[in-house]
Amino acid sequence: MIFLCIALTAGSLILWMVSFIKTSVGITPYQPVTFTISPGEHLPTIAQNLKDQDLISNLIAFKLYARIKKATTRIKAGEYEMNTGMNPEAILSLLISGKHKVYRFTVPEGLNMEEIALLAQEAGLCSRQQFLALCNELEWINQFEIPGTTLEGYLFPNTYFFSKETDCKTLIKKMLSTFNKTFNEKWKIRAKEIGLSVHEIVILASIIEKETGNKKERSIISSVFHNRLKRHMRLESDPTVIYGVSDYCGRIRYKHLRRVTPYNTYQIDGLPVGPIANPGAQSLKAALYPAQTDYLYFVSKNDTTHQFSTNLEDHNKAVKKYQLNQ
């Protein structure tokens, strides 16, 4: 009789536990909940927080279930995305998995390091100062075999997904890794074929990125710069001037054009000393595969497109028409 009572009691407990772990709190419609476990938090605190956020209904049952599953030391700290429709079994499984809530971080093409640093700060990934410090830390840069003195040009534009726990180094490493995957062996061979290093391609692509308003013109703009380089003509690209000055306020002035900086392609021969932005895949491709043209000049038509010319006389006419309204 005693054994029968024990068996019935044990059976009841098992049924109760199964019912508990399979049943959500029942709040409808289901509400999204961001649940955070801080480093060092123990099971009693975690269980209490789950109950306080209406994710479980019974503290004792959840703690007992976690111990049965030997999960007390396997639960991982972090931020989790849950909802009130999840049952305790699913909740504990998620906490053991460490599949943290992820945040989307989008870096558009053509931003420079300063602008990306601000985006990272706004996204809560790291401070602007920390981001820029890493981008300018030579010892760290050299680990990635980047020939420049900064990471400008190699912070690949893309949409990334990170957890709240992501640190600044992880963020930057992911961007550099994406660049390396994109700039594949085929592209490296192509760079050698046209007599340019990978770094020179990145510099040129960054200029193309900043000059391009209409994506259909990307390879044509590239051809202009390639043609000028072959003829030992200065590139005379306004975005390179802007990058090299600190007092630009939305309009290039004569003093900016005359100022000698390592980036001002009105004043220096060849390419600037480094990239002026972080180009996307299409601008890198355009730098490697320019259109076949004889163009040497282009001017904005104020509608995202450009008027291209093969000689200075035609270019000056285009400038008068589109920029001076003459």
Sequence and secondary structure as in RCSB ss.txt:
>XXXX:A:sequence
MIFLCIALTAGSLILWMVSFIKTSVGITPYQPVTFTISPGEHLPTIAQNLKDQDLISNLIAFKLYARIKKATTRI
KAGEYEMNTGMNPEAILSLLISGKHKVYRFTVPEGLNMEEIALLAQEAGLCSRQQFLALCNELEWINQFEIPGTT
LEGYLFPNTYFFSKETDCKTLIKKMLSTFNKTFNEKWKIRAKEIGLSVHEIVILASIIEKETGNKKERSIISSVF
HNRLKRHMRLESDPTVIYGVSDYCGRIRYKHLRRVTPYNTYQIDGLPVGPIANPGAQSLKAALYPAQTDYLYFVS
KNDTTHQFSTNLEDHNKAVKKYQLNQ
>XXXX:A:secstr
 HHHHHHHHHHHHHHHHHHHHH     SS  EEEEEE TT  HHHHHHHHHHTTS S HHHHHHHHHHTT TTT 
  EEEEEETT  HHHHHHHHHHT   EEEEE  TT  HHHHHHHHHHTTSS HHHHHHHHT HHHHHTTT  SSS
 TT S   EEEEETT  HHHHHHHHHHHHHHHS HHHHHHHHHTT  HHHHHHHHHHHHHH SSGGGHHHHHHHH
HHHHHTT     HHHHHHT S   SS  HHHHH   TT TTTSSSS SS SS   HHHHHHHHS       EEEE
 SSS EEEESSHHHHHHHHHHHTS  
